[in-house]
Amino acid sequence: MSNSPLIIDSLTFKYRTRPELAIEDISFELKQGELLLIAGSSGCGKTTLARCINGLIPRSYRGERQGSVLLNGREVAEMQIPEMAQMVGTLLQDPERQIVASNVFNEIAFGPENLGLPREEIVSRVDQAMKRLNIEYLRERETFNLSGGEKQKVALAGVLTMNPSILLLDEPLASLDPASAHEALSVFRSLADEGKTVILVEHRVEDAIAIQPDRMLYMEEGRIKYLGPIRDLPKEIDHTKVKLPAPWVVQRVKALDPVPESAPQPKVEESSEPLVVFEDVDFRYGDEYPLILKNVNLTINRGDLIAVLGPNGAGKSTLVKHAIGLLKPTKGRVLVEGQDTRKMSVAQIARVLGYVFQSPTHMLYAPTVKEELEFGPKNLNFNPDDMAKSIAESLSTVNLNGFEEYPPLGLSFGQQKRTTIAAVLAMRSKILIMDEPTAGQDFANYTHFMETLCKTSDGRESILSANFASTLFITHDLDLAVTYANRVLLFGDKHIVADGRPEDVLKDVDMLLKYRVRPTSLLHLNLDLLGKTGRFLPAESLAGFAA
Amino acid sequence: MLVTFKYRPRNTFIQRLDPRTRLIFFLCVVLALTIPEIWDYRFILPLFFVSLTLFLISHIEWKDVRRILPFMFILVFFIVGLNGLLSGRGGPSSVTNIPSPVVFEVLWGIPITVSKMWFALTQITRMFTMALLVIPIPYTMDPNIYGTAFKRMGASDKVSFTMDLAFRFLPTFARDFMITMDAQRARGYEMDNLKGGLVARIQRLAPLIIPVVMQSTVTGEEVIDAMDLRAFGTKPRTWLKDLKYAPRDFFLLGLGVAIFIGCCVFKWGFGVGGYFVPDFFTNLFI
């Protein structure tokens, strides 16, 4: 018998509540110390496969399972949870979902405590895990006050204390800023080098490739589409479905020999009118709390398509909450169309400025999409005819025609996100603000989403420019700023440290690194070719300029 | 993710107490007032001052309780107190059964008697006696020992951890509520504009309630998965934190037990402690 830590043979699974197979005929084997990258779009079966490996299927999720999953030669379905938890350590997509204790030490000790180990053994394991990840300084901290990167490390330490031979990392970079994601990846690589078998489920393929996974498994519609070495990826994987490094995309586009699509020129109106103005704004939650915004000066003009970059906790969301009036400045003032937000209600400002929150589940409540879209216009006292027209146009704009009677909470994540945009569109606000518009969406979906919003066709304006005088989005994805924005704000140290055209702000790589924004291959390639292109372009469009 | 209340370590008598002592003392006071049905102000007032003293020496800052205290005052004064004043219900039958001078009438001729007024005052004091013991707990008890406290009082692993999670559910619910509130306000929703009858008003709250309930459900499922993956509940667990009683704990525990036994003995043994309107109060109105 093979002594592989994981052998999956002809694995097929169908959830009890769904008619279709979630995964079908999956077979592969892993060696000790191997780092396998699993990628694929949302709904391709990655999470189901992960649940089959860590035993949540068949224990917590019922359905029909065929084939076998062997952990160190033993069938998962026949093992007890304590045994399995010591063989497979699972790091969930969002560390916030994994952390159950209120303090770091208790959180890391949670697993060994559940195994009923002696106290000395538990303390020793916790100390080792903290030392291994260099987080001894977090020992007594409260878990909910940690940064995203710190939470990730604490969750990982909690997994390591169970001494698993296999680490299953389910989209561990999803909630991290680029610098924290890079640090986390380095840790995963070193764990594999120490002999742990690491399964990294991740759609940020470009980032994951940087730590040189031994193999990649790519899934589509529940099946394995590709399983092999990383070097063959440019030939085997469609770059529109998985985010590959820009030079690989260029190489692939050239090999396919298509006519590169010309990228839309982001529109900048020189003599633009100010829509929102921040004047010397300071903000703190109370006298005893530290400043979150300090001397912020900003003007949002008609025609702006602004990307706001910066590290977690820098104050980006606080900034935009001032624009909508949810927060009022401690010092200075914010003007929306010339009026001080202190003298306006949020509902009044909502007529001018639509704000799409990061998580659709914080907004969506109605039994149907149509009623969801009626909510804003009704609050703003639209007459029935205007409301019906506005809703019909909004649905059409985000390609949700035909979904009027669907329950919003039953839609896919991407569709929910578009519903929230449509809900704001229906209010006919002049300015659109989106907090992390692509968070939680895979590359193919979020590219489609942004293209739908930003792309021009047949000489017509894009959805954004046709419907909004100005758009601002907060993002950790530098490539969104490179590809779609006509203006970039870099936020850090409680204020705006850089503001200008993407080509001007993003050329200062040292400054980006200082504020935890890691330059991507697309940015580097754009900077290299800027002399020829004159502006930033998507990777496909660079094929015509690259040597 | 579950968050905690604004706990802050302080070097106070209250925080030096074993958490079990505080929970048991609270239980003793509640049981002393409810089981033998104590309505006599001569019993309730001393207990109120004990609770008030413990509250004051916990040194909680006003900024921490500036939201919960007004809420508590409104709840006690306007719901418990007003109900007692208007209906005289929620306490001993003698409040309404025994004739009492009518001081004035309100609304559609509802008589406000001396007895109802005294009952409302007594009810308010009783409620505050209990509330003042509970309010400091989230701000002065280390959230890391919620579960341990219940475990060391003899609860099972599952019950202890459930209590631990339950303590942290309330602030998590509050955080999700605030985010949802902001998201809906940004869509022009205004709480002040709730119009119509009761059903219409409840329907207008749906944009707040449904997203928060959905978030809570999702959070609950996530916590269950995370606990399963780390073998919770599969065998007796080790609780790392240990708790030890100090002499001050024995003092307060003794006081709590004495209060409970004392109230039971006076009420059931000597027939003292039940509801009555003192003469000095009646004389104020006749």
Interface residues (C-beta under 8 A of the other chain):
Chain A: N54 L56 R59 S60 Q80 I81 P82 A85 Q86 T90 L92 E96 R97 Q98 I99 V100 A101 S102 N103 N106 A109 F110 G111 P112 E113 N114 L115 G116 L117 P118 R119 I122 V123 E142 T143 F144 G158 V159 M162 G286 E288 K321 I324 L326 S345 V346 A347 A350 R351 G354 Y355 F357 S359 T361 H362 M363 L364 Y365 A366 F375 G376 N379 L380 L409 A423 V424 M427
Chain B: M1 L2 V3 T4 K63 P143 N144 L165 R168 D176 I179 T180 D182 A183 Q184 R185 A186 R187 G188 Y189 E190 A206 P207 I209 I210 P211 M214 Q215 V218 E222 V223 I224 D225 A226 M227 D228 L229 R230 A231 F232 G233 T234 K235 P236 R237 T238 W239 L240 K241
